[in-house]
Amino acid sequence: MPLDRIARSLTEDEIRRRAERHYPDSRALARIGSRRFLWPLLRHGTVSEIEVGVFDAHVVSGEAPVLLRRLTLHLHEVRVRRRDLLRGKVALADLGEGRVEVEVDGASLARALGLPLVFHDDEVEIRAGVGPLAVSARGALSVVDDVLRFRPGKIQGFPLLVSMDFEFALPVGPLWPHAAEVRSIEGGLALACDLESLPPGLVNSPR
């Protein structure tokens, strides 16, 4: 029905604007997945599925900006205050469950760290030159308390007198409140965490 489409469109547009305000140079989308929107919302006060995507966002961190190629929020059973919606306002109140997934561009992360990093599937490599010799270190990544950590499992080439370990504070924020999982992918990183509550960046309307 037209009223259902209008209410859905207004809600999606408001959520999209909330996402975009945190990454002004990015492109954002919001989609309500339910087949019908208004009647289930008025009856139960929840939206069964909302997906929010932010693309090509630059975040200042380290020595250079880090590019978030994609930040996706998968939100399920989102409680919306019905009285506010009837007044034309979108007030998100609670969340059943959710997940945030972030894909980070590897080249921009390497520049932010100031390290010659190469990102492969499930493995990160540091390539460095020591005089005429080439040195490389490979290993897996971990994340603890939103800090990315690298500990090389093997070093090839000239024995180094300095460590090739590194740590990097991830640029979490209002839409990406926490990082719990990390894996290396070809050309970058994939990070994720489950959500128990709404990301604070989606709760309030832009001022």
Secondary structure as the mmCIF struct_conf table of DSSP 4:
data_model
#
loop_
_struct_conf.conf_type_id
_struct_conf.id
_struct_conf.beg_label_comp_id
_struct_conf.beg_label_asym_id
_struct_conf.beg_label_seq_id
_struct_conf.end_label_comp_id
_struct_conf.end_label_asym_id
_struct_conf.end_label_seq_id
HELX_RH_AL_P HELX_RH_AL_P1 PRO A 2 HIS A 22
BEND BEND1 TYR A 23 TYR A 23
TURN_TY1_P TURN_TY1_P1 PRO A 24 ASP A 25
BEND BEND2 SER A 26 SER A 26
STRN STRN1 ARG A 27 ILE A 32
BEND BEND3 ARG A 35 ARG A 35
HELX_RH_AL_P HELX_RH_AL_P2 LEU A 38 HIS A 44
BEND BEND4 GLY A 45 GLY A 45
STRN STRN2 THR A 46 SER A 61
TURN_TY1_P TURN_TY1_P2 GLY A 62 GLU A 63
STRN STRN3 ALA A 64 VAL A 80
HELX_RH_AL_P HELX_RH_AL_P3 ARG A 82 LEU A 86
TURN_TY1_P TURN_TY1_P3 ARG A 87 GLY A 88
STRN STRN4 LEU A 92 ASP A 105
HELX_RH_AL_P HELX_RH_AL_P4 GLY A 106 LEU A 113
TURN_TY1_P TURN_TY1_P4 GLY A 114 GLY A 114
BEND BEND5 LEU A 115 LEU A 115
STRN STRN5 LEU A 117 HIS A 120
TURN_TY1_P TURN_TY1_P5 ASP A 121 ASP A 122
STRN STRN6 GLU A 123 VAL A 130
TURN_TY1_P TURN_TY1_P6 GLY A 131 PRO A 132
STRN STRN7 LEU A 133 VAL A 144
TURN_TY1_P TURN_TY1_P7 ASP A 145 ASP A 146
STRN STRN8 VAL A 147 GLN A 156
BEND BEND6 GLY A 157 PHE A 158
HELX_LH_PP_P HELX_LH_PP_P1 PRO A 159 LEU A 160
BEND BEND7 LEU A 161 VAL A 162
STRN STRN9 PHE A 166 ALA A 169
BEND BEND8 PRO A 174 LEU A 175
STRN STRN10 GLU A 181 ILE A 185
TURN_TY1_P TURN_TY1_P8 GLU A 186 GLY A 187
STRN STRN11 GLY A 188 LEU A 195
BEND BEND9 GLU A 196 SER A 197
HELX_RH_AL_P HELX_RH_AL_P5 PRO A 200 VAL A 203
BEND BEND10 ASN A 204 ASN A 204
HELX_LH_PP_P HELX_LH_PP_P2 SER A 205 PRO A 206
#
